[in-house]
């Protein structure tokens, strides 16, 4: 079974457009029904093909949809994205993903898939949407063989009709040498929906009070994706005026295990809904538990041994109304600790992204939007700017100056390895440090041509015990690339220190594993095994144990959702809801895995036991905000960096971040 697209394949495209009107008989009621389907075969090779499907609702609004058609003999879907599917014999049914089910009248969405065929690969001629049969005519088109030219950037992105839970997002048309087939709409790196190439707006569901950055990418039938439009920031108002605070949380109690305190309480109530609990140790705010509804437990770590602490909890609603304090819980710590004291080593006005320890015990870190590298003496806090990495450009999102790795031979040759975004691509370079300065005359580009975009740029670097350099690359907001083993996006890459391809790589290129969305964490355990941390879209983040040549399923599979039972897909060892995750860096110390989370504002700890992750515990929930990078320290602890301000723009020095050291027991 072949599940990846082949760049050397003969490209073949045909489009079928179907329109219907009638009464709906299944799934979602419509007083007036109708639909249009555009089915595009974007690539075809011996025994396999890729296709994209655009769906337009011509009837009344629906909250969910399913599309059905009949394949010819020997045609099978092997993996699908932006939806889920079942196939019984030749009958195919595709259902919406959690984020693209609602379709207003004349609204469109899209999904894509890879498939296999034997004998022939005919285009389906009859489609249904929610039980309505679509009939129409075939309109064939054929892009040039080997079309690699992406559409232009969609222009003039804008919003209108903003309410508490909805907004209309619009843009000007892109152009393409063949034609724009789809527009993919995102907020902050998470795909919300896709619409057909003839549609220049989308009605989106938003969350009251939540600030999102909306943008759009254009995509052609060959799968080429444009750079992202400019970002439009929206903050919907609350759906109703709310001046009533929540009640008090009750029955707050705590227990200590060494120097870690676990608190639990009974939920507060609110006329609209509690959205957060602020946790106080004495008079100091030490953490916030957020959610809808938020959890009623909190772990306070890094405390002094044999010390008594007093805690209170206060509930908060979406309007910012704060309830009265809970009862006071008094807890005494004992000796011993797992996650021990936390020390602030330094602050920075930019975003510390990559971080590594030099042989002398000092650390170097990259400043993502300022594009320079700093050496920090953790004992004194003294900083030395080593210099700016040439040809670095940010992306108004996640790109910029990213991962850093210190060569195992640094003490003799001074090589630093850096992954960064340039004006045209993402790339891996190496550069020597001479007399506390980056010697730009030594800069060598080892890997170039990695597609860049506003989000999904990957960026982590790590030398393995085999002396090879491992790198994480994002899918550049083109999920199909993650399955294409001839492309380097959506992969874990493995290269020799000079940038050449190791002889034992599985596919004869730099690809070590594939089927990744946006991996940003890499770490090796005591057995020399590589663990990886990966951002999910809207459902699950995942921690993977990487195997040589392994396929981790994206875009058909996100965590354990989607068509994850496809033969050959490797399952994650741990998943996390994106609301409690969006995790970036990882570190392994004494075979315990530490995972730094951004949106989840926490640090996970898990014990590596065989091929499993056990005894998973969360620390610092809301204490330090968004955590970006975790790295082992020479003392047996970990370095942590925050990413709280300005991490969704490209403005240098508009942040206020911390570099922390966490002692471990």
Order of alpha helices (4+ residues) and beta strands (2+ residues): beta-beta-beta-beta-beta-beta-beta-beta-beta-beta-beta-beta-beta-beta-beta-beta-beta-beta-beta-beta-beta-beta-beta-beta-beta-beta-beta-beta-beta-beta-alpha-beta-beta-beta-beta-beta-beta-beta-beta-beta-beta-beta-beta-beta-beta-beta-beta-beta-beta-beta-beta
